[in-house]
Amino acid sequence: MRSFRVLFAALATAALCAFATPSSASLGTNFTDQWWNPNESGWGVSVLQQYDTLFIDLFVYATDGRPQWYTAAVYYQPSSGRSLFSGDLYVASGPWFGVFWNPAAFTARRVGTLQFDATSTDFATLTYSVDGVLVTKSIQRQLWAYEDFTGSYFGGFVYDRTNCANAANNGHVEELGAIQINHPANNTFTLTLQSNLGQCTIAGNYSQLGHMGSVDSNYSCTYGVNGTMTLYELERTGTGMTGRFVAENNACSVAGSLGGVER
């Protein structure tokens, strides 16, 4: 099963490069991942996120073609009105890795600044400067292997309804209960929620960039609601899964989050 998934991932990477999520990223988005430009394979960006701070490793090449890496801690800029992180960029040098570490031989020099500007969950613009040389690159999450969400969970969907045909239905809703996901190697995806309101079935095709997945689907519920839904920012964790979604149905517009602990 795993070998088939890895092969399928390799064959589908080109198609996934054009995928975009239906919502702009937010501070709640987890940007931790390996990022790259698929048209410029050979260099990349590693991002580790802790709350509103990204630690970024940038591995590129010097003027002589030898590997060069830079690091930056960049901080969320709420006044920008978008998912923008910025900070100082450094280059470091130190003792050879094969000998005893000598702290006195380590040096770090500020070479410029770096900005990570997320245009969506999976795509960003990277802008950085090194000793006066300014570089701007379009980057995206890099896919290595597909996640498998198959399993039984307990959790639910929490969302807000707007633009309802009956204005009395606008507002906050929590559907809690058992979740069953069937996610075979061909990346079809079916989620069934048995909640306090009834049963809803969501079925579509799964896509992924980096460690985050998305499903464009149709759904129907036993209580008379049906429509289209996009699940995105789907993450498989050690104990379960989480995600966000937007939907349009025969009654309202819907946006919210989902999650569950694996049983």
C-alpha positions as CSV (number, residue, x, y, z in Angstrom):
1,M,0.0,0.0,0.0
2,R,2.7,2.5,1.0
3,S,4.8,1.8,-2.1
4,F,1.8,2.4,-4.3
5,R,1.0,5.7,-2.6
6,V,4.6,6.9,-3.1
7,L,4.4,5.9,-6.8
8,F,1.1,7.6,-7.2
9,A,2.4,10.8,-5.5
10,A,5.3,11.0,-8.0
11,L,3.1,10.6,-11.0
12,A,0.6,13.2,-9.8
13,T,2.9,15.9,-8.6
14,A,2.7,17.9,-11.8
15,A,-1.1,18.1,-11.6
16,L,-1.0,19.1,-8.0
17,C,1.3,22.1,-8.6
18,A,-1.7,24.0,-10.0
19,F,-4.0,23.3,-7.0
20,A,-5.1,26.2,-4.8
21,T,-7.2,26.2,-1.7
22,P,-10.5,28.1,-1.7
23,S,-9.5,30.3,1.2
24,S,-6.6,32.7,2.0
25,A,-4.3,31.5,4.7
26,S,-4.6,32.8,8.2
27,L,-2.5,32.9,11.4
28,G,-4.3,29.6,12.2
29,T,-2.7,27.9,9.2
30,N,0.2,25.7,9.9
31,F,3.0,26.7,7.5
32,T,5.4,24.1,8.7
33,D,6.6,22.1,5.7
34,Q,9.2,21.8,3.0
35,W,8.7,24.5,0.3
36,W,10.1,24.8,-3.2
37,N,9.6,26.1,-6.7
38,P,8.9,23.1,-8.9
39,N,10.4,24.8,-11.9
40,E,13.7,25.3,-10.1
41,S,14.4,21.9,-8.4
42,G,17.7,21.9,-6.4
43,W,17.1,24.6,-3.9
44,G,14.4,25.0,-1.3
45,V,13.0,26.4,2.0
46,S,12.4,24.5,5.2
47,V,9.8,26.2,7.4
48,L,9.1,25.4,11.1
49,Q,6.2,27.3,12.8
50,Q,5.7,28.0,16.5
51,Y,2.5,30.2,16.9
52,D,3.3,33.5,15.2
53,T,6.9,32.8,14.4
54,L,8.5,30.9,11.4
55,F,12.1,29.6,11.6
56,I,13.3,29.3,8.0
57,D,16.3,27.5,6.6
58,L,17.1,28.6,3.0
59,F,19.4,26.3,1.1
60,V,20.8,27.9,-2.1
61,Y,24.2,28.2,-3.8
62,A,27.0,30.8,-3.7
63,T,28.5,32.5,-6.7
64,D,31.0,29.7,-7.0
65,G,28.2,27.1,-7.2
66,R,29.0,25.7,-3.7
67,P,26.1,25.0,-1.3
68,Q,25.1,28.0,0.9
69,W,22.5,28.2,3.6
70,Y,20.9,31.1,5.4
71,T,18.5,31.2,8.4
72,A,15.9,33.6,9.6
73,A,13.3,33.9,12.4
74,V,10.4,35.8,10.8
75,Y,7.4,37.2,12.7
76,Y,3.8,37.6,11.8
77,Q,2.9,41.2,10.8
78,P,-0.8,41.7,11.8
79,S,-0.9,45.3,10.5
80,S,-0.2,44.0,6.9
81,G,-3.7,42.6,6.6
82,R,-2.4,39.3,5.2
83,S,-0.4,36.3,6.2
84,L,3.0,38.1,6.1
85,F,6.0,37.2,8.2
86,S,9.3,39.2,8.2
87,G,12.6,39.3,9.9
88,D,16.4,39.4,9.6
89,L,18.4,36.9,7.5
90,Y,21.7,35.5,8.8
91,V,24.6,33.4,7.4
92,A,26.7,31.4,9.9
93,S,30.1,29.7,9.9
94,G,31.7,27.4,12.4
95,P,34.0,24.4,13.0
96,W,33.9,21.4,10.7
97,F,31.2,19.0,11.8
98,G,33.6,16.1,12.1
99,V,35.6,17.6,15.0
100,F,34.8,18.6,18.5
101,W,32.4,21.6,18.6
102,N,34.2,24.8,19.5
103,P,31.7,27.6,20.3
104,A,34.4,30.2,19.9
105,A,34.7,29.3,16.2
106,F,31.0,30.0,15.5
107,T,30.0,33.3,14.0
108,A,26.7,34.6,12.6
109,R,26.4,37.7,10.3
110,R,23.2,39.6,9.3
111,V,23.1,39.7,5.5
112,G,19.7,41.2,5.0
113,T,16.0,40.5,5.5
114,L,13.5,37.8,4.6
115,Q,9.7,37.9,4.0
116,F,7.4,35.0,3.7
117,D,4.1,36.2,2.2
118,A,1.5,33.4,2.1
119,T,-1.1,34.0,-0.7
120,S,-3.0,30.8,0.2
121,T,-2.7,27.7,2.4
122,D,-0.2,26.1,-0.1
123,F,1.4,29.0,-2.0
124,A,3.6,31.9,-0.9
125,T,6.0,34.6,-2.2
126,L,9.5,34.5,-0.7
127,T,11.5,37.8,-0.8
128,Y,15.0,38.0,0.7
129,S,18.1,40.1,0.4
130,V,21.8,39.0,0.8
131,D,24.4,41.8,0.9
132,G,22.3,44.0,-1.3
133,V,21.1,41.3,-3.8
134,L,17.3,41.2,-3.8
135,V,15.6,37.9,-4.7
136,T,11.8,37.2,-5.1
137,K,10.5,33.7,-5.7
138,S,7.1,32.0,-5.9
139,I,7.1,28.9,-3.7
140,Q,4.7,26.1,-2.7
141,R,4.6,23.2,-0.4
142,Q,6.6,20.2,-1.7
143,L,4.8,16.8,-1.8
144,W,6.8,13.7,-0.9
145,A,4.1,11.1,0.1
146,Y,0.3,11.1,0.5
147,E,-1.3,10.9,3.9
148,D,-3.9,8.2,4.6
149,F,-6.9,9.4,6.5
150,T,-8.7,6.1,6.6
151,G,-10.1,5.4,10.1
152,S,-12.8,5.9,12.7
153,Y,-12.8,9.1,14.7
154,F,-14.9,10.9,17.3
155,G,-15.2,14.7,16.8
156,G,-17.3,16.7,14.5
157,F,-17.9,19.8,12.4
158,V,-18.1,23.3,13.9
159,Y,-19.3,26.1,11.6
160,D,-21.2,29.3,10.9
161,R,-24.1,29.5,8.5
162,T,-24.7,32.7,6.5
163,N,-26.9,33.9,3.6
164,C,-29.5,31.4,4.5
165,A,-32.8,31.4,2.6
166,N,-34.5,31.5,6.0
167,A,-32.6,34.1,8.0
168,A,-33.5,32.4,11.2
169,N,-31.0,29.6,10.2
170,N,-28.0,32.0,10.2
171,G,-25.6,31.4,13.0
172,H,-23.3,29.0,14.8
173,V,-23.7,25.2,14.6
174,E,-21.9,22.3,16.2
175,E,-22.4,18.8,14.7
176,L,-20.6,16.3,17.0
177,G,-20.4,12.5,16.8
178,A,-18.7,9.6,15.0
179,I,-16.7,10.2,11.8
180,Q,-15.7,7.4,9.4
181,I,-13.2,8.1,6.6
182,N,-12.5,5.8,3.7
183,H,-9.4,7.0,1.8
184,P,-8.0,4.3,-0.5
185,A,-4.8,4.4,-2.6
186,N,-6.6,5.9,-5.6
187,N,-7.2,9.0,-3.5
188,T,-11.0,8.9,-3.6
189,F,-12.2,10.2,-0.3
190,T,-15.5,9.5,1.6
191,L,-16.3,10.9,5.0
192,T,-19.4,10.0,6.9
193,L,-20.5,12.0,10.0
194,Q,-23.1,10.5,12.3
195,S,-24.0,13.5,14.5
196,N,-26.6,14.8,16.9
197,L,-28.4,16.2,13.8
198,G,-28.3,13.2,11.6
199,Q,-26.0,11.6,9.0
200,C,-24.0,13.5,6.4
201,T,-21.9,11.8,3.6
202,I,-19.1,13.8,1.9
203,A,-17.5,12.2,-1.2
204,G,-14.9,13.6,-3.6
205,N,-11.3,13.4,-4.8
206,Y,-8.3,14.0,-2.5
207,S,-5.4,16.3,-3.4
208,Q,-2.3,17.2,-1.4
209,L,0.6,19.6,-1.4
210,G,3.2,19.2,1.4
211,H,1.6,17.6,4.4
212,M,-1.8,19.3,3.9
213,G,-4.7,17.8,1.9
214,S,-7.9,19.0,0.2
215,V,-11.1,17.4,-1.1
216,D,-13.5,18.9,-3.6
217,S,-16.7,17.1,-2.9
218,N,-20.5,16.8,-3.0
219,Y,-22.4,16.1,0.2
220,S,-25.8,15.2,1.4
221,C,-27.4,14.9,4.8
222,T,-30.4,12.9,6.1
223,Y,-32.0,16.1,7.4
224,G,-32.5,17.5,3.9
225,V,-29.3,19.5,3.3
226,N,-27.1,18.9,0.2
227,G,-24.6,20.8,-1.8
228,T,-20.9,21.1,-2.6
229,M,-18.0,21.3,-0.1
230,T,-14.3,21.8,-0.1
231,L,-12.3,20.4,2.7
232,Y,-8.8,22.0,3.0
233,E,-5.9,22.2,5.4
234,L,-6.5,18.6,6.2
235,E,-3.8,17.3,8.5
236,R,-3.2,13.8,9.8
237,T,-1.9,13.9,13.4
238,G,-0.6,11.2,15.7
239,T,-4.0,11.1,17.5
240,G,-6.4,12.1,14.8
241,M,-7.1,14.6,12.1
242,T,-8.1,18.3,11.6
243,G,-9.1,20.6,8.8
244,R,-11.2,23.5,7.6
245,F,-14.0,23.7,5.0
246,V,-16.3,25.9,3.0
247,A,-19.7,24.7,1.6
248,E,-22.7,25.9,-0.4
249,N,-25.9,24.0,0.0
250,N,-29.6,24.3,-0.8
251,A,-30.2,26.5,2.3
252,C,-27.0,28.4,3.3
253,S,-23.4,29.3,2.8
254,V,-21.2,27.5,5.4
255,A,-17.6,27.9,6.7
256,G,-15.9,26.2,9.6
257,S,-13.5,23.6,10.9
258,L,-13.6,19.8,11.5
259,G,-11.6,17.4,13.5
260,G,-11.6,14.1,15.4
261,V,-9.6,11.9,17.7
262,E,-9.0,8.4,16.2
263,R,-10.8,5.6,18.0
